[in-house]
Amino acid sequence: MLPVIRTRIYQRCLQSPSNPVIKCVWINRILVRRYSSPLEAAAADVPIKPTPANAPITHKQVGYWLLGSAGLVFGIVVVGGLTRLTESGLSITEWNPVTGVLPPLTQDAWIEEFQKYKRHPEYKLLNQNISLDEFKFIFFMEWAHRIWGRVIGLSFILPMTYFIARKKVTPRIRNRLLGIAGLIGFQGFIGWWMVRSGLGEDLKDQSGVPRVSQYRLATHLGLAFTVYLLMLHTGLSILNEHRFSASHAYRDAIIALKLPALRNFKIAVGLTGAMVFLTALSGAFVAGLDAGMIYNTFPLMGESLFPPKSELISPNYARSSSDITWRNMLENPVTAQLDHRVLAISTFAAIVALWAYSRRLPLPRPVLKATGGVLHVALLQVALGISTLLYVVPIPLAAAHQAGSLALLTMFVVLGSRLRVPRTLMASGISRSKIHRSSLLIAGVGIHANKTT
C-alpha cells in the first residue's frame, strides 16, 4: 500500500470524534504489517508492556486539588487587577499578617485607619477630597485582595501537608509542591514590597502621580502567573498519568505522541507560550505606567504607526547615556505601549502560524482541539486589548484583558499537557529505539502526504 494512502486513512481516523488515538494507531499498524515490507512491519511490532502494579504514581485527588488551587490563584489575579484599576492598592499602609485579618470594626478604628492613609502621598496629591465612606470602599478592595492571598496559602499548605504525610504523592511531586508553597509565601513578601514602593515621599514618577514601581508590579504579577501555571501544569500531569495508566494499550498513545514530526511542533508551542508570558509582563509595565491612557488609537499611534523618536527615546528618563534605551523601554509610557503593541501583534501572528502548522500534521484530535482553543482565546484577547485602548481603559474591559492573558496561558498549558507522555509510562519498559522506529514509520508517510497537499 502506498504511504500516502496509509497516511490519509490514518489522518481521517484521527479527525473522527468517535475514534480514540489508540484505535487509529492500531489500524495504521495493521496496514503496515499487511501491506508493507518485512522491515516496516517489524518496526510496528512494539510489545505492549503494562505498567507495573506497584509503580509510584501520585493520587488523583492531588491533581484535582491542584486544579482547584489554580482556580483560586486565577481569581486573585482578577481581584488584584480590579484593586489596581480602582486605585485601591495603597489604601492599607501597614502589613500585619495576623492582626490584619480583621478590618476596622468600630468608627474610631476606621477614623484611625483613615488618618494613617492621609499621611501618604496618594492622599496628599490625589485624594484630598475623599470621604470616609469612599475610603472604606478602596480599603475593602485591598483588604479582600490580601485575605484572598491568605486563603490561598492555607488552602495549599494544609492539604499539601496531609497528602505528603499520607504518602499520596511521589517524591518528585512532593518536591514540586514544596517549591510552590515557598513561592506562595514569597509572593506575600513581594506584594508588600510592591505596596511600599508607592508609600514613600521620594517615590513619585515624573508626572507627579504616586504609584507603585512598575518593576515591582511586574514582579508581583509574573510570580502570580508562575504559581498558577505550576499548579495547573502539575495537576494536569497527575491526571494524565491516571488517564494513560487506565489503559493497558497505552503503547500506541505513546507512539502517537512521540512522532518526530511533533518534536518541532512541541518546540513551537513552548516558544509561542513564552512569547505570551513575555507579552503579559510587558502589559504589567503598561499598567504600572498608566501607558494605556495615551495614544488611544489603533493601529496608528497618533498619525503614524510609530510615535516621534523624541517621544520614544527621551533623555528625561535616562540617568546616563548608557541606559537611555532600556530605561525608556521600561519607564517611558510611550515606549512601553509601543513595546506591548509589537509583542502582542508578534505573538498573535505566531499563534496563527502555529495553528496553520498544526493543520498539516497528523496530530491526535485532542491536540488539534487544544490548538484551535488557543487561537480562539487569542482572538478574544486581541479584541479585548484593542477595545481597552480605544475606550481609554474602562475597568471592566481592562480587568477582562488581564484575565484574558492568563486564560491564553492556560490554553497553552492544556495544549502542552496533551503533547506530553507521562514519565511513569516512559519508564515502564518500552524500548526507546522501538518507539523511534515505529514513530518514523508513521511520521515518514505524513511527510509525503504534506508534500502532495
BAMAR-388251 format. One record per residue (C-alpha): chain; residue in one letter; x, y, z; residue number from 1. Coordinates in Angstrom, 3 decimals. Layout:
REM residues N
[A,A,[X,Y,Z],NUM],
...
This chain:
REM residues 453
[A,M,[0.000,0.000,0.000],1],
[A,L,[1.311,3.457,-0.907],2],
[A,P,[2.491,5.522,2.101],3],
[A,V,[0.261,8.419,1.044],4],
[A,I,[-2.875,6.243,1.171],5],
[A,R,[-1.963,4.880,4.600],6],
[A,T,[-1.424,8.406,5.856],7],
[A,R,[-4.787,9.629,4.599],8],
[A,I,[-6.559,6.714,6.259],9],
[A,Y,[-4.698,7.455,9.490],10],
[A,Q,[-5.448,11.203,9.380],11],
[A,R,[-9.151,10.683,8.651],12],
[A,C,[-9.330,8.277,11.561],13],
[A,L,[-7.779,10.888,13.875],14],
[A,Q,[-10.201,13.572,12.678],15],
[A,S,[-13.248,11.485,13.530],16],
[A,P,[-14.567,12.407,17.012],17],
[A,S,[-15.660,8.816,17.643],18],
[A,N,[-12.187,7.312,17.153],19],
[A,P,[-9.646,7.378,20.003],20],
[A,V,[-5.975,7.853,19.148],21],
[A,I,[-5.139,4.320,20.214],22],
[A,K,[-7.591,2.854,17.697],23],
[A,C,[-6.178,4.947,14.846],24],
[A,V,[-2.579,3.979,15.537],25],
[A,W,[-3.637,0.332,15.843],26],
[A,I,[-5.327,0.485,12.418],27],
[A,N,[-2.193,2.047,10.959],28],
[A,R,[-0.051,-0.721,12.443],29],
[A,I,[-2.283,-3.402,10.875],30],
[A,L,[-1.992,-1.692,7.473],31],
[A,V,[1.780,-1.534,7.836],32],
[A,R,[2.011,-5.188,8.831],33],
[A,R,[-0.170,-6.442,5.955],34],
[A,Y,[0.857,-4.183,3.097],35],
[A,S,[4.427,-3.063,3.840],36],
[A,S,[7.847,-4.612,3.571],37],
[A,P,[9.035,-7.010,6.291],38],
[A,L,[11.340,-4.308,7.672],39],
[A,E,[8.490,-1.821,8.084],40],
[A,A,[6.220,-4.444,9.590],41],
[A,A,[8.870,-5.393,12.120],42],
[A,A,[9.154,-1.775,13.183],43],
[A,A,[5.467,-1.749,14.049],44],
[A,D,[5.741,-4.732,16.376],45],
[A,V,[6.496,-2.944,19.615],46],
[A,P,[5.410,-5.129,22.525],47],
[A,I,[2.811,-3.820,24.910],48],
[A,K,[4.103,-3.972,28.446],49],
[A,P,[1.602,-2.977,31.118],50],
[A,T,[2.589,-0.520,33.817],51],
[A,P,[3.777,-2.380,36.922],52],
[A,A,[1.106,-2.508,39.588],53],
[A,N,[3.500,-1.095,42.195],54],
[A,A,[4.743,1.777,40.007],55],
[A,P,[4.758,5.002,42.061],56],
[A,I,[2.032,7.375,40.977],57],
[A,T,[0.506,10.406,42.675],58],
[A,H,[-3.089,10.054,43.860],59],
[A,K,[-5.743,11.506,41.576],60],
[A,Q,[-7.121,13.645,44.435],61],
[A,V,[-3.904,15.662,44.387],62],
[A,G,[-4.467,16.555,40.739],63],
[A,Y,[-7.997,17.809,41.348],64],
[A,W,[-6.861,19.760,44.423],65],
[A,L,[-4.123,21.462,42.403],66],
[A,L,[-6.602,22.473,39.710],67],
[A,G,[-8.831,23.963,42.421],68],
[A,S,[-5.858,25.831,43.888],69],
[A,A,[-5.019,27.143,40.424],70],
[A,G,[-8.594,28.416,40.166],71],
[A,L,[-8.104,30.373,43.407],72],
[A,V,[-4.923,31.927,42.022],73],
[A,F,[-6.742,32.864,38.810],74],
[A,G,[-9.347,34.586,40.970],75],
[A,I,[-6.809,36.578,42.966],76],
[A,V,[-5.188,37.781,39.742],77],
[A,V,[-8.569,39.169,38.663],78],
[A,V,[-9.181,40.736,42.099],79],
[A,G,[-5.669,42.188,42.077],80],
[A,G,[-6.344,43.773,38.703],81],
[A,L,[-9.562,45.326,39.999],82],
[A,T,[-7.700,46.583,43.077],83],
[A,R,[-5.182,48.349,40.862],84],
[A,L,[-7.785,49.708,38.438],85],
[A,T,[-9.866,51.200,41.270],86],
[A,E,[-6.664,52.715,42.738],87],
[A,S,[-7.204,50.845,45.987],88],
[A,G,[-3.793,49.220,46.367],89],
[A,L,[-2.284,51.922,48.599],90],
[A,S,[-5.253,52.231,50.965],91],
[A,I,[-3.773,49.888,53.613],92],
[A,T,[-0.445,51.354,54.656],93],
[A,E,[0.710,48.575,57.004],94],
[A,W,[1.482,44.887,56.685],95],
[A,N,[0.073,42.872,59.591],96],
[A,P,[-0.164,39.195,58.580],97],
[A,V,[-2.097,38.201,61.728],98],
[A,T,[-3.914,41.258,63.093],99],
[A,G,[-4.655,42.482,59.571],100],
[A,V,[-7.112,39.633,59.019],101],
[A,L,[-9.929,41.703,60.520],102],
[A,P,[-10.900,45.116,59.108],103],
[A,P,[-11.663,48.052,61.448],104],
[A,L,[-14.774,47.158,63.454],105],
[A,T,[-15.638,50.488,65.092],106],
[A,Q,[-15.992,54.062,63.907],107],
[A,D,[-12.932,55.108,65.899],108],
[A,A,[-10.891,52.321,64.307],109],
[A,W,[-11.982,53.493,60.844],110],
[A,I,[-11.000,57.078,61.620],111],
[A,E,[-7.598,55.901,62.866],112],
[A,E,[-7.036,53.889,59.675],113],
[A,F,[-8.105,56.877,57.585],114],
[A,Q,[-5.593,59.091,59.389],115],
[A,K,[-2.808,56.638,58.514],116],
[A,Y,[-3.809,56.880,54.853],117],
[A,K,[-3.757,60.694,54.989],118],
[A,R,[-0.064,60.680,55.879],119],
[A,H,[0.946,59.263,52.491],120],
[A,P,[1.402,60.811,49.013],121],
[A,E,[-1.680,59.316,47.360],122],
[A,Y,[-3.994,61.216,49.703],123],
[A,K,[-1.953,64.420,49.652],124],
[A,L,[-1.684,64.610,45.859],125],
[A,L,[-4.806,62.855,44.558],126],
[A,N,[-7.470,62.150,47.153],127],
[A,Q,[-7.699,65.149,49.477],128],
[A,N,[-11.449,65.329,48.883],129],
[A,I,[-12.107,61.656,49.593],130],
[A,S,[-14.746,60.927,52.242],131],
[A,L,[-14.599,58.238,54.907],132],
[A,D,[-17.180,56.136,53.056],133],
[A,E,[-15.152,56.380,49.843],134],
[A,F,[-12.054,55.378,51.786],135],
[A,K,[-13.893,52.330,53.124],136],
[A,F,[-14.526,51.162,49.551],137],
[A,I,[-10.875,51.261,48.478],138],
[A,F,[-9.843,49.792,51.841],139],
[A,F,[-12.132,46.783,51.396],140],
[A,M,[-10.856,46.225,47.849],141],
[A,E,[-7.278,45.928,49.102],142],
[A,W,[-8.358,44.001,52.209],143],
[A,A,[-10.225,41.431,50.075],144],
[A,H,[-7.122,41.004,47.920],145],
[A,R,[-4.953,40.328,50.963],146],
[A,I,[-7.479,37.976,52.585],147],
[A,W,[-7.745,36.012,49.332],148],
[A,G,[-3.977,35.582,49.408],149],
[A,R,[-4.125,34.186,52.948],150],
[A,V,[-6.898,31.782,51.907],151],
[A,I,[-4.727,30.515,49.052],152],
[A,G,[-1.816,29.958,51.429],153],
[A,L,[-3.865,27.973,53.946],154],
[A,S,[-5.796,26.002,51.323],155],
[A,F,[-2.485,24.948,49.800],156],
[A,I,[-0.255,24.277,52.791],157],
[A,L,[-2.750,22.285,54.896],158],
[A,P,[-3.818,19.794,52.172],159],
[A,M,[-0.218,19.541,50.966],160],
[A,T,[0.889,18.529,54.457],161],
[A,Y,[-1.846,15.890,54.570],162],
[A,F,[-1.013,14.437,51.154],163],
[A,I,[2.696,14.251,51.950],164],
[A,A,[2.078,12.708,55.378],165],
[A,R,[-0.214,10.062,53.880],166],
[A,K,[2.294,9.388,51.071],167],
[A,K,[-0.220,10.161,48.356],168],
[A,V,[2.441,11.919,46.244],169],
[A,T,[5.632,10.732,44.589],170],
[A,P,[8.936,12.278,45.724],171],
[A,R,[9.111,14.334,42.520],172],
[A,I,[5.624,15.801,43.025],173],
[A,R,[6.341,16.320,46.732],174],
[A,N,[9.364,18.456,45.923],175],
[A,R,[7.366,20.443,43.393],176],
[A,L,[4.592,21.083,45.921],177],
[A,L,[7.124,22.307,48.466],178],
[A,G,[8.552,24.645,45.837],179],
[A,I,[5.096,26.039,45.042],180],
[A,A,[4.431,26.553,48.758],181],
[A,G,[7.667,28.519,49.023],182],
[A,L,[6.665,30.695,46.068],183],
[A,I,[3.271,31.406,47.666],184],
[A,G,[4.971,32.630,50.843],185],
[A,F,[7.446,34.682,48.826],186],
[A,Q,[4.557,36.222,46.880],187],
[A,G,[3.181,37.719,50.101],188],
[A,F,[6.509,39.428,50.711],189],
[A,I,[6.661,40.656,47.105],190],
[A,G,[3.152,42.105,47.426],191],
[A,W,[4.089,44.219,50.443],192],
[A,W,[7.415,45.162,48.826],193],
[A,M,[5.401,46.451,45.865],194],
[A,V,[2.958,48.436,48.030],195],
[A,R,[5.800,50.065,49.956],196],
[A,S,[7.147,51.489,46.712],197],
[A,G,[4.038,53.675,46.451],198],
[A,L,[4.041,54.939,50.034],199],
[A,G,[7.340,56.821,50.163],200],
[A,E,[7.530,60.565,49.620],201],
[A,D,[10.525,60.181,47.311],202],
[A,L,[8.951,57.584,45.013],203],
[A,K,[6.802,59.706,42.719],204],
[A,D,[7.039,59.322,38.999],205],
[A,Q,[7.779,62.162,36.601],206],
[A,S,[4.121,63.049,36.188],207],
[A,G,[3.807,63.739,39.898],208],
[A,V,[1.380,60.835,40.418],209],
[A,P,[2.173,58.458,43.313],210],
[A,R,[2.079,54.868,42.148],211],
[A,V,[3.818,51.595,42.843],212],
[A,S,[7.003,50.743,40.986],213],
[A,Q,[6.259,49.166,37.616],214],
[A,Y,[9.242,46.860,38.177],215],
[A,R,[7.749,45.534,41.406],216],
[A,L,[4.278,45.332,39.871],217],
[A,A,[5.636,43.198,37.016],218],
[A,T,[7.482,41.000,39.526],219],
[A,H,[4.307,40.543,41.589],220],
[A,L,[2.185,39.704,38.546],221],
[A,G,[4.832,37.466,36.983],222],
[A,L,[5.203,35.466,40.196],223],
[A,A,[1.415,35.050,40.463],224],
[A,F,[1.349,33.763,36.883],225],
[A,T,[4.225,31.393,37.654],226],
[A,V,[2.470,29.930,40.704],227],
[A,Y,[-0.736,29.489,38.702],228],
[A,L,[0.993,27.802,35.770],229],
[A,L,[2.943,25.445,38.043],230],
[A,M,[-0.258,24.391,39.818],231],
[A,L,[-2.115,23.903,36.560],232],
[A,H,[0.709,22.015,34.847],233],
[A,T,[1.301,19.722,37.822],234],
[A,G,[-2.406,19.000,38.271],235],
[A,L,[-2.906,18.147,34.605],236],
[A,S,[0.230,15.974,34.603],237],
[A,I,[-1.079,13.926,37.524],238],
[A,L,[-4.477,13.414,35.905],239],
[A,N,[-2.808,12.478,32.600],240],
[A,E,[-0.819,9.757,34.356],241],
[A,H,[-4.052,8.221,35.599],242],
[A,R,[-5.738,8.596,32.218],243],
[A,F,[-2.891,6.811,30.413],244],
[A,S,[-2.462,4.162,33.100],245],
[A,A,[-6.141,3.244,32.906],246],
[A,S,[-5.468,1.524,29.564],247],
[A,H,[-3.038,-1.347,29.116],248],
[A,A,[-2.753,-0.429,25.434],249],
[A,Y,[-1.013,2.864,26.193],250],
[A,R,[1.896,1.925,23.890],251],
[A,D,[0.010,3.182,20.840],252],
[A,A,[-0.739,6.503,22.505],253],
[A,I,[2.940,6.902,23.369],254],
[A,I,[3.932,6.255,19.761],255],
[A,A,[1.391,8.810,18.525],256],
[A,L,[2.838,11.459,20.856],257],
[A,K,[6.478,10.621,20.058],258],
[A,L,[6.281,11.231,16.320],259],
[A,P,[9.399,13.048,15.056],260],
[A,A,[7.105,15.487,13.248],261],
[A,L,[5.681,16.503,16.621],262],
[A,R,[9.087,17.417,18.010],263],
[A,N,[9.237,20.700,16.114],264],
[A,F,[5.583,21.358,16.932],265],
[A,K,[6.281,20.921,20.647],266],
[A,I,[9.173,23.373,20.404],267],
[A,A,[6.935,25.855,18.587],268],
[A,V,[4.285,25.518,21.305],269],
[A,G,[6.863,26.210,24.020],270],
[A,L,[8.337,29.244,22.266],271],
[A,T,[4.931,30.732,21.478],272],
[A,G,[3.805,30.201,25.067],273],
[A,A,[6.937,32.034,26.244],274],
[A,M,[6.010,34.919,23.940],275],
[A,V,[2.556,35.075,25.553],276],
[A,F,[4.155,35.219,29.019],277],
[A,L,[6.555,37.974,27.929],278],
[A,T,[3.689,39.964,26.403],279],
[A,A,[1.756,39.674,29.673],280],
[A,L,[4.751,41.007,31.603],281],
[A,S,[5.041,43.932,29.202],282],
[A,G,[1.372,44.591,29.941],283],
[A,A,[2.301,44.954,33.615],284],
[A,F,[4.658,47.790,32.657],285],
[A,V,[1.876,49.396,30.613],286],
[A,A,[-0.415,49.172,33.644],287],
[A,G,[2.213,50.392,36.093],288],
[A,L,[2.990,53.455,33.970],289],
[A,D,[-0.656,54.166,33.022],290],
[A,A,[0.538,53.876,29.431],291],
[A,G,[-2.908,52.811,28.285],292],
[A,M,[-4.171,56.338,28.880],293],
[A,I,[-2.198,57.746,25.942],294],
[A,Y,[-2.330,57.148,22.182],295],
[A,N,[-5.834,55.673,22.341],296],
[A,T,[-5.932,54.777,18.660],297],
[A,F,[-5.227,51.581,16.762],298],
[A,P,[-3.374,50.551,14.657],299],
[A,L,[-1.868,54.050,14.449],300],
[A,M,[-0.226,55.861,17.330],301],
[A,G,[-1.342,59.369,16.560],302],
[A,E,[-0.909,59.961,12.852],303],
[A,S,[1.544,57.146,12.111],304],
[A,L,[2.409,53.613,13.132],305],
[A,F,[5.125,54.870,15.460],306],
[A,P,[5.279,57.992,17.625],307],
[A,P,[8.078,60.540,17.100],308],
[A,K,[11.550,59.365,18.031],309],
[A,S,[11.859,62.230,20.501],310],
[A,E,[8.991,60.687,22.482],311],
[A,L,[10.254,57.118,22.223],312],
[A,I,[13.825,57.819,23.313],313],
[A,S,[13.678,60.743,25.716],314],
[A,P,[16.699,61.811,27.791],315],
[A,N,[14.303,62.688,30.623],316],
[A,Y,[14.169,59.015,31.619],317],
[A,A,[17.912,58.361,31.463],318],
[A,R,[20.400,58.649,34.291],319],
[A,S,[23.348,58.372,31.931],320],
[A,S,[23.969,57.991,28.219],321],
[A,S,[24.478,54.240,28.638],322],
[A,D,[20.997,53.463,29.986],323],
[A,I,[18.853,55.724,27.821],324],
[A,T,[17.486,52.869,25.679],325],
[A,W,[16.454,50.325,28.294],326],
[A,R,[15.165,52.942,30.727],327],
[A,N,[12.882,54.354,28.054],328],
[A,M,[11.656,50.845,27.265],329],
[A,L,[10.753,50.216,30.910],330],
[A,E,[9.975,53.693,32.270],331],
[A,N,[8.672,55.773,29.354],332],
[A,P,[4.882,55.239,28.936],333],
[A,V,[5.034,55.887,25.177],334],
[A,T,[7.786,53.333,24.595],335],
[A,A,[6.174,50.827,26.971],336],
[A,Q,[2.925,50.977,24.997],337],
[A,L,[4.759,50.523,21.693],338],
[A,D,[6.661,47.555,23.129],339],
[A,H,[3.397,45.959,24.218],340],
[A,R,[1.810,46.536,20.807],341],
[A,V,[4.751,44.990,18.962],342],
[A,L,[4.905,41.999,21.291],343],
[A,A,[1.140,41.451,21.143],344],
[A,I,[1.000,41.591,17.338],345],
[A,S,[4.053,39.332,17.007],346],
[A,T,[2.623,36.834,19.477],347],
[A,F,[-0.738,36.755,17.724],348],
[A,A,[0.990,36.184,14.370],349],
[A,A,[2.963,33.321,15.935],350],
[A,I,[-0.257,31.768,17.268],351],
[A,V,[-1.901,31.940,13.842],352],
[A,A,[1.205,30.339,12.305],353],
[A,L,[1.155,27.632,14.987],354],
[A,W,[-2.481,26.864,14.221],355],
[A,A,[-1.781,26.710,10.467],356],
[A,Y,[1.207,24.428,11.117],357],
[A,S,[-0.966,22.095,13.208],358],
[A,R,[-3.337,21.605,10.245],359],
[A,R,[-0.510,19.965,8.283],360],
[A,L,[0.482,17.425,10.924],361],
[A,P,[-1.060,14.034,11.824],362],
[A,L,[-1.950,15.282,15.301],363],
[A,P,[-4.323,13.487,17.678],364],
[A,R,[-7.751,15.083,17.860],365],
[A,P,[-7.337,16.399,21.455],366],
[A,V,[-4.206,18.270,20.356],367],
[A,L,[-5.997,19.768,17.354],368],
[A,K,[-8.874,20.897,19.563],369],
[A,A,[-6.490,22.500,22.061],370],
[A,T,[-4.659,24.310,19.246],371],
[A,G,[-7.963,25.653,17.980],372],
[A,G,[-8.798,26.745,21.525],373],
[A,V,[-5.527,28.675,21.713],374],
[A,L,[-6.401,30.536,18.515],375],
[A,H,[-9.926,31.387,19.691],376],
[A,V,[-8.750,32.725,23.064],377],
[A,A,[-6.011,34.712,21.300],378],
[A,L,[-8.610,36.320,19.021],379],
[A,L,[-10.687,37.285,22.058],380],
[A,Q,[-7.625,38.643,23.869],381],
[A,V,[-6.637,40.822,20.904],382],
[A,A,[-10.186,42.191,20.709],383],
[A,L,[-10.157,42.957,24.439],384],
[A,G,[-6.778,44.668,24.211],385],
[A,I,[-7.771,46.910,21.315],386],
[A,S,[-11.114,47.750,22.943],387],
[A,T,[-9.423,48.585,26.243],388],
[A,L,[-7.119,51.003,24.441],389],
[A,L,[-9.782,52.642,22.268],390],
[A,Y,[-12.149,53.227,25.203],391],
[A,V,[-9.344,54.605,27.437],392],
[A,V,[-9.055,51.715,29.891],393],
[A,P,[-12.556,51.203,31.322],394],
[A,I,[-12.380,48.984,34.398],395],
[A,P,[-14.479,46.033,33.077],396],
[A,L,[-12.546,45.794,29.803],397],
[A,A,[-9.151,46.248,31.441],398],
[A,A,[-9.897,43.576,34.056],399],
[A,A,[-11.128,41.199,31.339],400],
[A,H,[-7.975,41.867,29.309],401],
[A,Q,[-5.742,40.942,32.243],402],
[A,A,[-7.781,37.800,32.881],403],
[A,G,[-7.574,37.020,29.166],404],
[A,S,[-3.794,36.881,29.275],405],
[A,L,[-3.972,34.218,31.970],406],
[A,A,[-6.691,32.366,30.056],407],
[A,L,[-4.430,32.278,26.995],408],
[A,L,[-1.550,30.900,29.050],409],
[A,T,[-3.984,28.328,30.436],410],
[A,M,[-4.742,27.110,26.925],411],
[A,F,[-1.030,26.739,26.206],412],
[A,V,[-0.571,24.620,29.338],413],
[A,V,[-3.536,22.460,28.305],414],
[A,L,[-2.059,22.089,24.820],415],
[A,G,[1.340,21.201,26.251],416],
[A,S,[-0.189,18.599,28.564],417],
[A,R,[-1.851,16.898,25.590],418],
[A,L,[1.511,16.648,23.845],419],
[A,R,[3.307,15.136,26.816],420],
[A,V,[3.809,11.476,27.663],421],
[A,P,[3.816,10.843,31.447],422],
[A,R,[7.234,9.919,32.803],423],
[A,T,[5.919,6.885,34.630],424],
[A,L,[4.840,5.348,31.323],425],
[A,M,[8.062,6.159,29.522],426],
[A,A,[9.922,4.484,32.373],427],
[A,S,[7.770,1.368,32.319],428],
[A,G,[9.961,-0.579,29.961],429],
[A,I,[9.119,0.354,26.376],430],
[A,S,[12.287,0.462,24.310],431],
[A,R,[13.130,3.953,23.077],432],
[A,S,[14.576,2.520,19.876],433],
[A,K,[11.375,0.623,19.132],434],
[A,I,[9.283,3.709,19.780],435],
[A,H,[11.575,5.690,17.499],436],
[A,R,[11.343,3.136,14.669],437],
[A,S,[7.557,2.953,14.850],438],
[A,S,[7.298,6.731,15.069],439],
[A,L,[9.420,7.139,11.965],440],
[A,L,[7.128,4.756,10.126],441],
[A,I,[4.009,6.774,10.964],442],
[A,A,[5.592,10.212,10.540],443],
[A,G,[7.505,9.421,7.386],444],
[A,V,[4.363,8.832,5.408],445],
[A,G,[2.927,12.024,6.871],446],
[A,I,[5.702,13.981,5.179],447],
[A,H,[4.698,12.506,1.818],448],
[A,A,[1.091,13.489,2.420],449],
[A,N,[2.018,17.085,3.254],450],
[A,K,[4.035,17.412,0.071],451],
[A,T,[1.094,16.313,-2.027],452],
[A,T,[-1.363,18.794,-0.470],453],
